[in-house]
Amino acid sequence: MATRAAAEIREALNLETTLIEGSRGIFDVKVDGTTVYSKYATDRHARPGELVPLIRAALQGKPASS
């Protein structure tokens, strides 16, 4: 999941990602320290194509809406 998401972000936004191994299946996506997606909060993995718009909005200073 995480490697697919990293590849999707790299391809769509030309951004490098940092994958940090967590515990208990936690999967969070942060932009400049702000969480834009949380598996814990949504109780599911991000769907293909779901993260890029959230990251793009965060980079443009818009609030995340997941």
PLY file of the C-alpha trace (Angstrom):
ply
format ascii 1.0
element vertex 66
property float x
property float y
property float z
element edge 65
property int vertex1
property int vertex2
end_header
0.00 0.00 0.00
2.60 2.55 1.06
4.92 1.89 -1.85
2.03 2.15 -4.32
1.00 5.46 -2.77
4.58 6.75 -2.89
4.85 5.86 -6.59
1.51 7.52 -7.33
2.59 10.72 -5.56
5.96 10.74 -7.31
4.37 10.23 -10.73
1.50 12.71 -10.36
3.22 15.49 -8.40
6.92 14.88 -9.03
7.49 14.74 -5.26
9.69 12.38 -3.31
8.16 10.80 -0.23
9.57 9.48 3.01
8.15 6.21 4.26
8.38 5.80 8.02
7.56 2.38 9.39
4.94 2.54 12.10
3.10 0.02 14.19
-0.41 -1.42 14.36
-1.15 -0.71 10.68
-1.02 3.07 11.02
-0.93 4.82 7.64
-0.80 8.62 7.75
0.10 11.04 4.99
1.50 14.37 6.09
2.45 17.48 4.14
4.79 19.82 5.98
3.75 18.24 9.28
0.01 18.49 8.64
-1.93 15.23 8.34
-3.89 15.13 5.09
-4.93 11.47 5.32
-5.18 9.03 8.21
-6.14 5.37 7.94
-6.95 5.47 11.66
-9.42 8.35 11.19
-11.08 6.89 8.07
-10.85 3.23 9.18
-9.67 2.24 5.68
-6.72 2.47 3.31
-6.69 5.32 0.84
-8.17 4.44 -2.52
-6.08 4.73 -5.68
-6.07 8.36 -6.77
-7.36 9.65 -3.43
-4.13 10.99 -1.97
-2.93 13.18 -4.84
-5.81 15.71 -4.64
-5.42 15.91 -0.86
-1.70 16.56 -1.14
-2.20 19.05 -3.97
-4.74 20.97 -1.86
-2.38 21.01 1.12
0.46 22.34 -1.04
-1.87 25.12 -2.22
-2.79 25.96 1.37
-6.35 24.62 1.19
-7.83 22.56 4.04
-7.87 18.79 3.56
-11.25 17.16 3.07
-10.92 13.39 3.38
0 1
1 2
2 3
3 4
4 5
5 6
6 7
7 8
8 9
9 10
10 11
11 12
12 13
13 14
14 15
15 16
16 17
17 18
18 19
19 20
20 21
21 22
22 23
23 24
24 25
25 26
26 27
27 28
28 29
29 30
30 31
31 32
32 33
33 34
34 35
35 36
36 37
37 38
38 39
39 40
40 41
41 42
42 43
43 44
44 45
45 46
46 47
47 48
48 49
49 50
50 51
51 52
52 53
53 54
54 55
55 56
56 57
57 58
58 59
59 60
60 61
61 62
62 63
63 64
64 65
